Amino acid sequence: MEYVSKFISYLKDERNYSPATISAYRRDIEAFHEFVGKPPEEIEITDVRGFVAHQLKEGKSKSSVSRYLASLRTYFSYLYREGFIKINPARFIPSPKKAGRLPRFLSVDEVFGLVEKPGEMGFVELRDRAILELFYSSGLRVGELVSLSLNDINLRDGLIKVMGKGRKERVVPVGKKAVEALKRYLVERALIKGKTDRVFLNRRGNPITDRTIRRIVLKYARLSGISGKISPHTLRHTFATHLLHEGADL
């Protein structure tokens, strides 16, 4: 691939990396491209997440997956700096924690059943669909989603601005399905006499709470037949590996 060749030349000619280091970068990046099957300009954050989840499921150590991520961050940083891509999809992906058990992931049928359960027929249904799509697409925390304001959303570029832990601001890419769900919801939201600029409101125009969002997730999980303890935290850690293999566009 042309982009990979340009990056390898950059490592060799400008960074003066050793042949062994360059070979390691090449292996990591080629493994990623073989997995996603997309050109760099079409790659989203969900693609990188899916690759990470796949490597962990395949039994790769967390240190190996962290090395993959380091290679991808450098690779996409180079492509972004050179103007080949608009965003660095690996920039905000954290390395796997050294300890702890991986949380439960939903299956492809469970995910589709969950996010499609609200339907698209009214304000509440469109709001709930947008919430579920956004959770799954972006990996936001409950508090981050509750705090979203209208000015934080850039639907044209598929980006949202998030104030995370420690008052640290970051920009998060959002998949196309979540963008479309947000667009449909915001049309209905405009008809509500909102008392705030928060994105997600109740019928009275007040911001919804994190408790309400937890109830929404649990409600549609039960309606779609998903058993067990399901929460926004579950969606945050449900990566898109199975959807990527199906060619789905999140």
ABEGO torsion letter per residue (X at the ends): XAAAAAAAAAAAAAAGBBAAAAAAAAAAAAAAAAAAGBBAAABBAAAAAAAAAAAAAAGBBAAAAAAAAAAAAAAAAAAAAAGABABBAAAABBBBBABEBBBBBBBAAAAAAAAAAAEAABAAAAAAAAAAAAAAAAGBBAAAAAABBAAABBAAAGBBBBBBBGGBBBBBBBBAAAAAAAAAAAAAAAABBBABABABBBAAGBBBBAAAAAAAAAAAAAAAGBBEBBBAAAAAABBAAAAAAAGBBX
